[in-house]
């Protein structure tokens, strides 16, 4: 479906074309008509499916149809990185129409507070905010939401995982009841249904084939002992010179530092990112990775959702995520927009049961690749409980080249 079929404002269509968008994604096809009809929506779609455009394009169309001189739209997100990303996309989509937006998030300095306050005083139309920083502004009376028309909750499940349920309810208490509310979530736990029931008004539900990595992702796994992981990663990276952007996920901040030190010893351009960094430092790290000045980025799950970095060709899961859904979000960093990518997972003996859950969730058995001979013996997978195999499909053989160095 082409975007012209939605009858959007011509200036918005020009911006979409300028940004290289051609056809609407499934979530956009389903959500945009509902939002244009001013109905509430509860949408379930995984990362990388085009959710931001799904809610922003119809909102911008409605704003363009009438003069707006106050805050029209509030978008609440779980992380500062996602707030920055959405704000940048809003600026792109609204390039040819007179709409202003601002990202409001914690972790900055006093200058950020003044900048946000000035923007709000100048009648910005769209606010993208994290819950904590937004509440800080609300407590000082900086926001006037009396004319608000749209409330958007993006990555709603992650916000609830982070303990923001009460904060969201508090924010909603400041908003007019006569509004359109749009909730987007990657998963559908019971607390999402509870939140939806309390703030949505007879919503239409949209679900886009959830919890499945993109078809373009070649997935494989290595059975390893914990002490073999660092050496294996060095071999994998050395054997993947054609991959210009590599993202390594690990479970703890301490491991981020250890992996970075190990790879730097081999003179790779590598940086780490975790909550230990200041906001400015995190933005610089992401910017360098996006510009390919950094080849390898090592991250905790702060990066697993909401960061739109194109052309990541290789994902390495140094640790198996505790939540099977998080595997999908990690892997979703590659093979975006119908491109191809590779996702490799290192599975220690203690993590075997977690990986079985992932395979059951995605209804697919991921091929297990033997370790290079120089790393020793692969742990015996058969000693762990066998996974359910009722719907496994599309198994691919992954045969990495041997390291010749």
ABEGO torsion letter per residue (X at the ends): XBAAAAGBBAAAAAAAAAAGBABBBAAAAAAAAAAAAGBBBBBBBBBGAGAAAAAAAAAAAAAAABBBABBABBBBBABAAAAAAAAAAAAAAAAABBBBBBBBBBGBBAAAAAAAAAAAAAGBABBBBBAAAAAAAAAAGABBAAABABBBBBGAAAAAAAGAAAAAAAAAAABBABBBBBBBBABBBAAAAAAAAAABBGBBBBBBGBGBBBAABBBBBBBBBAAAAAAAAAAAAAAAAABABBBBBBABAAAAAAAAAAAAAAGBBBBBBBAABBAAAAAAAAAAAAAGABABBBBBAAAABGBBBBGBABBBBABBBABAAAAAAAAAABGBGGBBBBBBBBBBAAAAAAAAAAAAAAGBBBBBBBBBAAAEBBBBAAABBBBBAAABBGBBBBBBBBBAX
